[in-house]
Amino acid sequence: MPVESITAEQAPEYFGWLANLAQIDLAASSALTRQQLGWNFTGPDLLTDLRNMDYSGLGSAE
């Protein structure tokens, strides 16, 4: 997939109504979930999980 850099001024034209949301720097953390629900991470991290996923059956019409 080609990637192209755009300026903040070009964002509204490219993203439409999502432009303001696309420009926000939102950090994510599971700390609150772990604290409130007692949840602890036990599986592979996201990137490892995605790297190991078997994509061979996706998109095939059966």
N, CA, C and O atoms as a Tripos MOL2 file, in Angstrom:
@<TRIPOS>MOLECULE
protein
  248   247    62     0     0
PROTEIN
NO_CHARGES

@<TRIPOS>ATOM
      1 N           0.8470   -1.1540    0.0000 N.3       1 MET1
      2 CA          0.0000    0.0000    0.0000 C.3       1 MET1
      3 C           0.9030    1.2300    0.0000 C.2       1 MET1
      4 O           1.7690    1.3530    0.8660 O.2       1 MET1
      5 N           0.7210    2.1290   -0.9410 N.am      2 PRO2
      6 CA          1.5490    3.3310   -0.9860 C.3       2 PRO2
      7 C           1.2750    4.2480    0.2090 C.2       2 PRO2
      8 O           0.1470    4.3470    0.6920 O.2       2 PRO2
      9 N           2.3120    4.8980    0.6600 N.am      3 VAL3
     10 CA          2.2050    5.8190    1.7870 C.3       3 VAL3
     11 C           2.5810    7.2100    1.3030 C.2       3 VAL3
     12 O           3.5460    7.3830    0.5590 O.2       3 VAL3
     13 N           1.8110    8.1940    1.7340 N.am      4 GLU4
     14 CA          2.0830    9.5730    1.3330 C.3       4 GLU4
     15 C           1.9060   10.4870    2.5400 C.2       4 GLU4
     16 O           0.9010   10.4080    3.2470 O.2       4 GLU4
     17 N           2.8730   11.3390    2.7650 N.am      5 SER5
     18 CA          2.8000   12.3130    3.8490 C.3       5 SER5
     19 C           1.9210   13.4840    3.4320 C.2       5 SER5
     20 O           1.9890   13.9490    2.2940 O.2       5 SER5
     21 N           1.1000   13.9530    4.3550 N.am      6 ILE6
     22 CA          0.3000   15.1550    4.0820 C.3       6 ILE6
     23 C           0.4880   16.1380    5.2270 C.2       6 ILE6
     24 O           0.8570   15.7520    6.3360 O.2       6 ILE6
     25 N           0.2340   17.3920    4.9560 N.am      7 THR7
     26 CA          0.3580   18.4220    5.9860 C.3       7 THR7
     27 C          -0.9340   18.5060    6.7890 C.2       7 THR7
     28 O          -1.9620   17.9560    6.3940 O.2       7 THR7
     29 N          -0.8670   19.1960    7.9120 N.am      8 ALA8
     30 CA         -2.0640   19.4160    8.7290 C.3       8 ALA8
     31 C          -3.1230   20.1760    7.9390 C.2       8 ALA8
     32 O          -4.3190   19.9740    8.1470 O.2       8 ALA8
     33 N          -2.6930   21.0380    7.0480 N.am      9 GLU9
     34 CA         -3.6400   21.8160    6.2400 C.3       9 GLU9
     35 C          -4.3530   20.9260    5.2160 C.2       9 GLU9
     36 O          -5.4880   21.2130    4.8370 O.2       9 GLU9
     37 N          -3.6990   19.8530    4.7680 N.am     10 GLN10
     38 CA         -4.2950   18.9360    3.7930 C.3      10 GLN10
     39 C          -5.2040   17.8950    4.4540 C.2      10 GLN10
     40 O          -6.0010   17.2510    3.7730 O.2      10 GLN10
     41 N          -5.0910   17.7300    5.7550 N.am     11 ALA11
     42 CA         -5.8290   16.6840    6.4660 C.3      11 ALA11
     43 C          -7.3410   16.7700    6.2950 C.2      11 ALA11
     44 O          -7.9630   15.7380    6.0480 O.2      11 ALA11
     45 N          -7.9730   17.9490    6.4140 N.am     12 PRO12
     46 CA         -9.4280   17.9850    6.2560 C.3      12 PRO12
     47 C          -9.8990   17.4990    4.8790 C.2      12 PRO12
     48 O         -10.9380   16.8480    4.7760 O.2      12 PRO12
     49 N          -9.1560   17.8070    3.8470 N.am     13 GLU13
     50 CA         -9.5350   17.3540    2.5070 C.3      13 GLU13
     51 C          -9.3830   15.8290    2.3960 C.2      13 GLU13
     52 O         -10.2090   15.1590    1.7760 O.2      13 GLU13
     53 N          -8.3310   15.2990    2.9940 N.am     14 TYR14
     54 CA         -8.0520   13.8680    2.8950 C.3      14 TYR14
     55 C          -8.9600   13.0430    3.8170 C.2      14 TYR14
     56 O          -9.5470   12.0520    3.3830 O.2      14 TYR14
     57 N          -9.0720   13.4480    5.0760 N.am     15 PHE15
     58 CA         -9.8030   12.6690    6.0690 C.3      15 PHE15
     59 C         -11.2650   13.0790    6.2450 C.2      15 PHE15
     60 O         -12.0380   12.3550    6.8710 O.2      15 PHE15
     61 N         -11.6470   14.2310    5.6980 N.am     16 GLY16
     62 CA        -13.0300   14.6870    5.8700 C.3      16 GLY16
     63 C         -13.3300   14.9720    7.3290 C.2      16 GLY16
     64 O         -12.5440   15.6180    8.0210 O.2      16 GLY16
     65 N         -14.4800   14.4810    7.7920 N.am     17 TRP17
     66 CA        -14.9140   14.7670    9.1660 C.3      17 TRP17
     67 C         -14.0170   14.1100   10.2140 C.2      17 TRP17
     68 O         -14.1030   14.4650   11.3890 O.2      17 TRP17
     69 N         -13.1680   13.1710    9.8310 N.am     18 LEU18
     70 CA        -12.2540   12.5190   10.7820 C.3      18 LEU18
     71 C         -10.9350   13.2730   10.9630 C.2      18 LEU18
     72 O         -10.0880   12.8460   11.7470 O.2      18 LEU18
     73 N         -10.7500   14.3870   10.2510 N.am     19 ALA19
     74 CA         -9.4670   15.0990   10.2560 C.3      19 ALA19
     75 C          -9.0190   15.4880   11.6620 C.2      19 ALA19
     76 O          -7.8580   15.2750   12.0130 O.2      19 ALA19
     77 N          -9.9060   16.0480   12.4670 N.am     20 ASN20
     78 CA         -9.5090   16.4650   13.8220 C.3      20 ASN20
     79 C          -9.0980   15.2620   14.6690 C.2      20 ASN20
     80 O          -8.1320   15.3380   15.4280 O.2      20 ASN20
     81 N          -9.8160   14.1720   14.5440 N.am     21 LEU21
     82 CA         -9.4890   12.9670   15.3000 C.3      21 LEU21
     83 C          -8.1640   12.3670   14.8290 C.2      21 LEU21
     84 O          -7.3750   11.8900   15.6450 O.2      21 LEU21
     85 N          -7.9180   12.3860   13.5270 N.am     22 ALA22
     86 CA         -6.6930   11.8020   12.9740 C.3      22 ALA22
     87 C          -5.4400   12.5630   13.4060 C.2      22 ALA22
     88 O          -4.3420   12.0070   13.3780 O.2      22 ALA22
     89 N          -5.5900   13.8070   13.7990 N.am     23 GLN23
     90 CA         -4.4300   14.6220   14.1660 C.3      23 GLN23
     91 C          -4.1270   14.6170   15.6620 C.2      23 GLN23
     92 O          -3.1430   15.2190   16.0920 O.2      23 GLN23
     93 N          -4.9530   13.9500   16.4530 N.am     24 ILE24
     94 CA         -4.7490   13.9110   17.8990 C.3      24 ILE24
     95 C          -3.7510   12.7980   18.2410 C.2      24 ILE24
     96 O          -3.8550   11.6860   17.7230 O.2      24 ILE24
     97 N          -2.8020   13.0960   19.0970 N.am     25 ASP25
     98 CA         -1.8330   12.1080   19.5550 C.3      25 ASP25
     99 C          -2.4020   11.4460   20.8070 C.2      25 ASP25
    100 O          -2.3190   12.0000   21.9030 O.2      25 ASP25
    101 N          -2.9820   10.2560   20.6340 N.am     26 LEU26
    102 CA         -3.6190    9.5590   21.7450 C.3      26 LEU26
    103 C          -2.7780    8.3640   22.1810 C.2      26 LEU26
    104 O          -2.5930    7.4110   21.4240 O.2      26 LEU26
    105 N          -2.2810    8.4240   23.3850 N.am     27 ALA27
    106 CA         -1.5310    7.2940   23.9330 C.3      27 ALA27
    107 C          -2.5280    6.2880   24.5130 C.2      27 ALA27
    108 O          -3.5760    6.6730   25.0310 O.2      27 ALA27
    109 N          -2.2040    5.0260   24.4240 N.am     28 ALA28
    110 CA         -3.0800    3.9850   24.9600 C.3      28 ALA28
    111 C          -2.3090    3.1500   25.9790 C.2      28 ALA28
    112 O          -1.1110    2.9080   25.8320 O.2      28 ALA28
    113 N          -3.0160    2.7250   27.0000 N.am     29 SER29
    114 CA         -2.3990    1.9040   28.0310 C.3      29 SER29
    115 C          -3.4470    0.9670   28.6150 C.2      29 SER29
    116 O          -4.6260    1.3120   28.6880 O.2      29 SER29
    117 N          -3.0140   -0.2100   29.0270 N.am     30 SER30
    118 CA         -3.9210   -1.1560   29.6760 C.3      30 SER30
    119 C          -3.8620   -1.0260   31.2010 C.2      30 SER30
    120 O          -4.4560   -1.8370   31.9120 O.2      30 SER30
    121 N          -3.1560   -0.0210   31.7050 N.am     31 ALA31
    122 CA         -2.9610    0.1110   33.1570 C.3      31 ALA31
    123 C          -4.2840    0.2120   33.9100 C.2      31 ALA31
    124 O          -4.4510   -0.4460   34.9370 O.2      31 ALA31
    125 N          -5.2230    1.0160   33.4270 N.am     32 LEU32
    126 CA         -6.4960    1.1860   34.1200 C.3      32 LEU32
    127 C          -7.2950   -0.1170   34.1110 C.2      32 LEU32
    128 O          -7.8930   -0.4830   35.1230 O.2      32 LEU32
    129 N          -7.3080   -0.8130   32.9830 N.am     33 THR33
    130 CA         -8.0050   -2.0990   32.8900 C.3      33 THR33
    131 C          -7.3950   -3.0980   33.8560 C.2      33 THR33
    132 O          -8.1160   -3.7910   34.5750 O.2      33 THR33
    133 N          -6.0690   -3.1770   33.8770 N.am     34 ARG34
    134 CA         -5.4010   -4.1130   34.7870 C.3      34 ARG34
    135 C          -5.7320   -3.7840   36.2340 C.2      34 ARG34
    136 O          -5.9800   -4.6790   37.0420 O.2      34 ARG34
    137 N          -5.7340   -2.4940   36.5580 N.am     35 GLN35
    138 CA         -5.9970   -2.0670   37.9350 C.3      35 GLN35
    139 C          -7.4350   -2.3510   38.3370 C.2      35 GLN35
    140 O          -7.6760   -2.9250   39.3990 O.2      35 GLN35
    141 N          -8.3890   -1.9620   37.5110 N.am     36 GLN36
    142 CA         -9.8010   -2.0800   37.8840 C.3      36 GLN36
    143 C         -10.3380   -3.5000   37.7990 C.2      36 GLN36
    144 O         -11.1920   -3.8860   38.5970 O.2      36 GLN36
    145 N          -9.8490   -4.2830   36.8420 N.am     37 LEU37
    146 CA        -10.3960   -5.6190   36.6430 C.3      37 LEU37
    147 C          -9.4610   -6.7370   37.0850 C.2      37 LEU37
    148 O          -9.8140   -7.9140   37.0230 O.2      37 LEU37
    149 N          -8.2670   -6.3590   37.5330 N.am     38 GLY38
    150 CA         -7.3090   -7.3790   37.9400 C.3      38 GLY38
    151 C          -6.8000   -8.2030   36.7660 C.2      38 GLY38
    152 O          -6.3710   -9.3440   36.9390 O.2      38 GLY38
    153 N          -6.8480   -7.6190   35.5670 N.am     39 TRP39
    154 CA         -6.4250   -8.3130   34.3530 C.3      39 TRP39
    155 C          -4.9210   -8.2360   34.2070 C.2      39 TRP39
    156 O          -4.3240   -7.1800   34.4150 O.2      39 TRP39
    157 N          -4.3090   -9.3480   33.8500 N.am     40 ASN40
    158 CA         -2.8740   -9.3820   33.5920 C.3      40 ASN40
    159 C          -2.6190  -10.0130   32.2360 C.2      40 ASN40
    160 O          -3.2030  -11.0430   31.9000 O.2      40 ASN40
    161 N          -1.7690   -9.4090   31.4850 N.am     41 PHE41
    162 CA         -1.4070   -9.8420   30.1510 C.3      41 PHE41
    163 C          -0.7390  -11.2110   30.2120 C.2      41 PHE41
    164 O           0.2140  -11.3970   30.9680 O.2      41 PHE41
    165 N          -1.2330  -12.1880   29.4160 N.am     42 THR42
    166 CA         -0.6490  -13.5280   29.4420 C.3      42 THR42
    167 C          -0.2230  -14.0350   28.0680 C.2      42 THR42
    168 O           0.5310  -15.0040   27.9820 O.2      42 THR42
    169 N          -0.6850  -13.4050   27.0010 N.am     43 GLY43
    170 CA         -0.3770  -13.8970   25.6620 C.3      43 GLY43
    171 C           0.7450  -13.1370   25.0060 C.2      43 GLY43
    172 O           1.4320  -12.3440   25.6490 O.2      43 GLY43
    173 N           0.9360  -13.3840   23.6970 N.am     44 PRO44
    174 CA          1.9690  -12.6460   22.9720 C.3      44 PRO44
    175 C           1.5610  -11.1840   22.8100 C.2      44 PRO44
    176 O           0.3750  -10.8590   22.8650 O.2      44 PRO44
    177 N           2.5450  -10.3000   22.6100 N.am     45 ASP45
    178 CA          2.1970   -8.9050   22.3630 C.3      45 ASP45
    179 C           1.5820   -8.7930   20.9690 C.2      45 ASP45
    180 O           1.6790   -9.7320   20.1800 O.2      45 ASP45
    181 N           0.9590   -7.6750   20.6590 N.am     46 LEU46
    182 CA          0.2090   -7.4990   19.4160 C.3      46 LEU46
    183 C           1.0600   -7.7580   18.1760 C.2      46 LEU46
    184 O           0.6360   -8.4850   17.2780 O.2      46 LEU46
    185 N           2.2540   -7.1720   18.1180 N.am     47 LEU47
    186 CA          3.0740   -7.3350   16.9200 C.3      47 LEU47
    187 C           3.5020   -8.7880   16.7220 C.2      47 LEU47
    188 O           3.5100   -9.2790   15.5930 O.2      47 LEU47
    189 N           3.8530   -9.4730   17.7920 N.am     48 THR48
    190 CA          4.2140  -10.8850   17.6940 C.3      48 THR48
    191 C           3.0150  -11.7030   17.2250 C.2      48 THR48
    192 O           3.1540  -12.5740   16.3660 O.2      48 THR48
    193 N           1.8490  -11.4290   17.7820 N.am     49 ASP49
    194 CA          0.6310  -12.1310   17.4020 C.3      49 ASP49
    195 C           0.3270  -11.9230   15.9170 C.2      49 ASP49
    196 O          -0.0200  -12.8770   15.2200 O.2      49 ASP49
    197 N           0.4520  -10.6910   15.4270 N.am     50 LEU50
    198 CA          0.1920  -10.4090   14.0200 C.3      50 LEU50
    199 C           1.2160  -11.0860   13.1130 C.2      50 LEU50
    200 O           0.8610  -11.5950   12.0500 O.2      50 LEU50
    201 N           2.4810  -11.0950   13.5240 N.am     51 ARG51
    202 CA          3.5230  -11.7490   12.7280 C.3      51 ARG51
    203 C           3.2780  -13.2530   12.6050 C.2      51 ARG51
    204 O           3.5970  -13.8540   11.5790 O.2      51 ARG51
    205 N           2.7200  -13.8500   13.6330 N.am     52 ASN52
    206 CA          2.5190  -15.3000   13.6540 C.3      52 ASN52
    207 C           1.1620  -15.7470   13.1400 C.2      52 ASN52
    208 O           0.8890  -16.9470   13.0950 O.2      52 ASN52
    209 N           0.3090  -14.8180   12.7530 N.am     53 MET53
    210 CA         -1.0290  -15.1600   12.2810 C.3      53 MET53
    211 C          -0.9520  -15.8330   10.9100 C.2      53 MET53
    212 O          -0.1320  -15.4660   10.0680 O.2      53 MET53
    213 N          -1.8080  -16.8070   10.7070 N.am     54 ASP54
    214 CA         -1.8840  -17.5030    9.4160 C.3      54 ASP54
    215 C          -2.9270  -16.8030    8.5520 C.2      54 ASP54
    216 O          -4.1280  -16.9400    8.7820 O.2      54 ASP54
    217 N          -2.4640  -16.0580    7.5640 N.am     55 TYR55
    218 CA         -3.3500  -15.2900    6.6970 C.3      55 TYR55
    219 C          -3.7570  -16.0780    5.4500 C.2      55 TYR55
    220 O          -4.4820  -15.5440    4.6110 O.2      55 TYR55
    221 N          -3.3230  -17.3040    5.3050 N.am     56 SER56
    222 CA         -3.5420  -18.0500    4.0660 C.3      56 SER56
    223 C          -5.0240  -18.3050    3.7650 C.2      56 SER56
    224 O          -5.3990  -18.4030    2.5970 O.2      56 SER56
    225 N          -5.8600  -18.4110    4.7820 N.am     57 GLY57
    226 CA         -7.2640  -18.7030    4.5470 C.3      57 GLY57
    227 C          -8.1490  -17.4720    4.4430 C.2      57 GLY57
    228 O          -9.3410  -17.5880    4.1580 O.2      57 GLY57
    229 N          -7.5830  -16.3000    4.6700 N.am     58 LEU58
    230 CA         -8.3770  -15.0800    4.6240 C.3      58 LEU58
    231 C          -8.6770  -14.6770    3.1880 C.2      58 LEU58
    232 O          -7.8120  -14.7630    2.3160 O.2      58 LEU58
    233 N          -9.8970  -14.2410    2.9500 N.am     59 GLY59
    234 CA        -10.2620  -13.7220    1.6450 C.3      59 GLY59
    235 C         -10.6590  -14.7750    0.6400 C.2      59 GLY59
    236 O         -11.0040  -14.4370   -0.4920 O.2      59 GLY59
    237 N         -10.6220  -16.0400    1.0130 N.am     60 SER60
    238 CA        -11.0120  -17.0730    0.0570 C.3      60 SER60
    239 C         -12.5180  -17.3170    0.1530 C.2      60 SER60
    240 O         -13.0770  -17.4030    1.2460 O.2      60 SER60
    241 N         -13.1450  -17.4250   -0.9800 N.am     61 ALA61
    242 CA        -14.5850  -17.6950   -1.0220 C.3      61 ALA61
    243 C         -14.8020  -19.1970   -0.9920 C.2      61 ALA61
    244 O         -14.2530  -19.9320   -1.8130 O.2      61 ALA61
    245 N         -15.5980  -19.6410   -0.0490 N.am     62 GLU62
    246 CA        -15.8690  -21.0810    0.0500 C.3      62 GLU62
    247 C         -17.3100  -21.3680   -0.1700 C.2      62 GLU62
    248 O         -17.7230  -22.5270   -0.1240 O.2      62 GLU62
@<TRIPOS>BOND
     1     1     2 1
     2     2     3 1
     3     3     4 2
     4     3     5 am
     5     5     6 1
     6     6     7 1
     7     7     8 2
     8     7     9 am
     9     9    10 1
    10    10    11 1
    11    11    12 2
    12    11    13 am
    13    13    14 1
    14    14    15 1
    15    15    16 2
    16    15    17 am
    17    17    18 1
    18    18    19 1
    19    19    20 2
    20    19    21 am
    21    21    22 1
    22    22    23 1
    23    23    24 2
    24    23    25 am
    25    25    26 1
    26    26    27 1
    27    27    28 2
    28    27    29 am
    29    29    30 1
    30    30    31 1
    31    31    32 2
    32    31    33 am
    33    33    34 1
    34    34    35 1
    35    35    36 2
    36    35    37 am
    37    37    38 1
    38    38    39 1
    39    39    40 2
    40    39    41 am
    41    41    42 1
    42    42    43 1
    43    43    44 2
    44    43    45 am
    45    45    46 1
    46    46    47 1
    47    47    48 2
    48    47    49 am
    49    49    50 1
    50    50    51 1
    51    51    52 2
    52    51    53 am
    53    53    54 1
    54    54    55 1
    55    55    56 2
    56    55    57 am
    57    57    58 1
    58    58    59 1
    59    59    60 2
    60    59    61 am
    61    61    62 1
    62    62    63 1
    63    63    64 2
    64    63    65 am
    65    65    66 1
    66    66    67 1
    67    67    68 2
    68    67    69 am
    69    69    70 1
    70    70    71 1
    71    71    72 2
    72    71    73 am
    73    73    74 1
    74    74    75 1
    75    75    76 2
    76    75    77 am
    77    77    78 1
    78    78    79 1
    79    79    80 2
    80    79    81 am
    81    81    82 1
    82    82    83 1
    83    83    84 2
    84    83    85 am
    85    85    86 1
    86    86    87 1
    87    87    88 2
    88    87    89 am
    89    89    90 1
    90    90    91 1
    91    91    92 2
    92    91    93 am
    93    93    94 1
    94    94    95 1
    95    95    96 2
    96    95    97 am
    97    97    98 1
    98    98    99 1
    99    99   100 2
   100    99   101 am
   101   101   102 1
   102   102   103 1
   103   103   104 2
   104   103   105 am
   105   105   106 1
   106   106   107 1
   107   107   108 2
   108   107   109 am
   109   109   110 1
   110   110   111 1
   111   111   112 2
   112   111   113 am
   113   113   114 1
   114   114   115 1
   115   115   116 2
   116   115   117 am
   117   117   118 1
   118   118   119 1
   119   119   120 2
   120   119   121 am
   121   121   122 1
   122   122   123 1
   123   123   124 2
   124   123   125 am
   125   125   126 1
   126   126   127 1
   127   127   128 2
   128   127   129 am
   129   129   130 1
   130   130   131 1
   131   131   132 2
   132   131   133 am
   133   133   134 1
   134   134   135 1
   135   135   136 2
   136   135   137 am
   137   137   138 1
   138   138   139 1
   139   139   140 2
   140   139   141 am
   141   141   142 1
   142   142   143 1
   143   143   144 2
   144   143   145 am
   145   145   146 1
   146   146   147 1
   147   147   148 2
   148   147   149 am
   149   149   150 1
   150   150   151 1
   151   151   152 2
   152   151   153 am
   153   153   154 1
   154   154   155 1
   155   155   156 2
   156   155   157 am
   157   157   158 1
   158   158   159 1
   159   159   160 2
   160   159   161 am
   161   161   162 1
   162   162   163 1
   163   163   164 2
   164   163   165 am
   165   165   166 1
   166   166   167 1
   167   167   168 2
   168   167   169 am
   169   169   170 1
   170   170   171 1
   171   171   172 2
   172   171   173 am
   173   173   174 1
   174   174   175 1
   175   175   176 2
   176   175   177 am
   177   177   178 1
   178   178   179 1
   179   179   180 2
   180   179   181 am
   181   181   182 1
   182   182   183 1
   183   183   184 2
   184   183   185 am
   185   185   186 1
   186   186   187 1
   187   187   188 2
   188   187   189 am
   189   189   190 1
   190   190   191 1
   191   191   192 2
   192   191   193 am
   193   193   194 1
   194   194   195 1
   195   195   196 2
   196   195   197 am
   197   197   198 1
   198   198   199 1
   199   199   200 2
   200   199   201 am
   201   201   202 1
   202   202   203 1
   203   203   204 2
   204   203   205 am
   205   205   206 1
   206   206   207 1
   207   207   208 2
   208   207   209 am
   209   209   210 1
   210   210   211 1
   211   211   212 2
   212   211   213 am
   213   213   214 1
   214   214   215 1
   215   215   216 2
   216   215   217 am
   217   217   218 1
   218   218   219 1
   219   219   220 2
   220   219   221 am
   221   221   222 1
   222   222   223 1
   223   223   224 2
   224   223   225 am
   225   225   226 1
   226   226   227 1
   227   227   228 2
   228   227   229 am
   229   229   230 1
   230   230   231 1
   231   231   232 2
   232   231   233 am
   233   233   234 1
   234   234   235 1
   235   235   236 2
   236   235   237 am
   237   237   238 1
   238   238   239 1
   239   239   240 2
   240   239   241 am
   241   241   242 1
   242   242   243 1
   243   243   244 2
   244   243   245 am
   245   245   246 1
   246   246   247 1
   247   247   248 2
@<TRIPOS>SUBSTRUCTURE
     1 MET1         2 RESIDUE 1 A MET
     2 PRO2         6 RESIDUE 1 A PRO
     3 VAL3        10 RESIDUE 1 A VAL
     4 GLU4        14 RESIDUE 1 A GLU
     5 SER5        18 RESIDUE 1 A SER
     6 ILE6        22 RESIDUE 1 A ILE
     7 THR7        26 RESIDUE 1 A THR
     8 ALA8        30 RESIDUE 1 A ALA
     9 GLU9        34 RESIDUE 1 A GLU
    10 GLN10       38 RESIDUE 1 A GLN
    11 ALA11       42 RESIDUE 1 A ALA
    12 PRO12       46 RESIDUE 1 A PRO
    13 GLU13       50 RESIDUE 1 A GLU
    14 TYR14       54 RESIDUE 1 A TYR
    15 PHE15       58 RESIDUE 1 A PHE
    16 GLY16       62 RESIDUE 1 A GLY
    17 TRP17       66 RESIDUE 1 A TRP
    18 LEU18       70 RESIDUE 1 A LEU
    19 ALA19       74 RESIDUE 1 A ALA
    20 ASN20       78 RESIDUE 1 A ASN
    21 LEU21       82 RESIDUE 1 A LEU
    22 ALA22       86 RESIDUE 1 A ALA
    23 GLN23       90 RESIDUE 1 A GLN
    24 ILE24       94 RESIDUE 1 A ILE
    25 ASP25       98 RESIDUE 1 A ASP
    26 LEU26      102 RESIDUE 1 A LEU
    27 ALA27      106 RESIDUE 1 A ALA
    28 ALA28      110 RESIDUE 1 A ALA
    29 SER29      114 RESIDUE 1 A SER
    30 SER30      118 RESIDUE 1 A SER
    31 ALA31      122 RESIDUE 1 A ALA
    32 LEU32      126 RESIDUE 1 A LEU
    33 THR33      130 RESIDUE 1 A THR
    34 ARG34      134 RESIDUE 1 A ARG
    35 GLN35      138 RESIDUE 1 A GLN
    36 GLN36      142 RESIDUE 1 A GLN
    37 LEU37      146 RESIDUE 1 A LEU
    38 GLY38      150 RESIDUE 1 A GLY
    39 TRP39      154 RESIDUE 1 A TRP
    40 ASN40      158 RESIDUE 1 A ASN
    41 PHE41      162 RESIDUE 1 A PHE
    42 THR42      166 RESIDUE 1 A THR
    43 GLY43      170 RESIDUE 1 A GLY
    44 PRO44      174 RESIDUE 1 A PRO
    45 ASP45      178 RESIDUE 1 A ASP
    46 LEU46      182 RESIDUE 1 A LEU
    47 LEU47      186 RESIDUE 1 A LEU
    48 THR48      190 RESIDUE 1 A THR
    49 ASP49      194 RESIDUE 1 A ASP
    50 LEU50      198 RESIDUE 1 A LEU
    51 ARG51      202 RESIDUE 1 A ARG
    52 ASN52      206 RESIDUE 1 A ASN
    53 MET53      210 RESIDUE 1 A MET
    54 ASP54      214 RESIDUE 1 A ASP
    55 TYR55      218 RESIDUE 1 A TYR
    56 SER56      222 RESIDUE 1 A SER
    57 GLY57      226 RESIDUE 1 A GLY
    58 LEU58      230 RESIDUE 1 A LEU
    59 GLY59      234 RESIDUE 1 A GLY
    60 SER60      238 RESIDUE 1 A SER
    61 ALA61      242 RESIDUE 1 A ALA
    62 GLU62      246 RESIDUE 1 A GLU
